[in-house]
Amino acid sequence: MALRKCSWFALVSACPVTLTMAIVVYAYYTYVWLLCLPLIERGYAVWGISYLVMWHLILFIHQIAYWRTVWRDPGSIPDHYILEVRIASHRIAS
């Protein structure tokens, strides 16, 4: 039973990453295949290639930042913060 819970948790926790990557892939398809490549085919090669270079630079920076964020350890809550929350909740309750 614990294995099933773990696999469901892994599946659910992968949903935001999968959704984000699907959006990036869709944006890549629409920008490159529907905008830049037709520009190059119609004779506007300088514009099409410059758009492609800019797009790939921005995409590269985005991917580095995104994957560094995904794989970074979230850390922990400091003990003094938890104590302050308990004091604040005690004050609210009384």
Contacts in CASP RR format, 6 or more apart in sequence:
PFRMAT RR
TARGET T0000
AUTHOR 0000-0000-0000
METHOD contacts of the structure
MODEL  1
MALRKCSWFALVSACPVTLTMAIVVYAYYTYVWLLCLPLIERGYAVWGIS
YLVMWHLILFIHQIAYWRTVWRDPGSIPDHYILEVRIASHRIAS
17 70 0 8 1.000
20 66 0 8 1.000
24 59 0 8 1.000
24 62 0 8 1.000
24 63 0 8 1.000
28 59 0 8 1.000
31 51 0 8 1.000
31 55 0 8 1.000
32 52 0 8 1.000
32 55 0 8 1.000
35 51 0 8 1.000
36 48 0 8 1.000
36 49 0 8 1.000
36 51 0 8 1.000
36 52 0 8 1.000
36 55 0 8 1.000
39 45 0 8 1.000
39 47 0 8 1.000
39 48 0 8 1.000
39 51 0 8 1.000
40 48 0 8 1.000
40 49 0 8 1.000
END
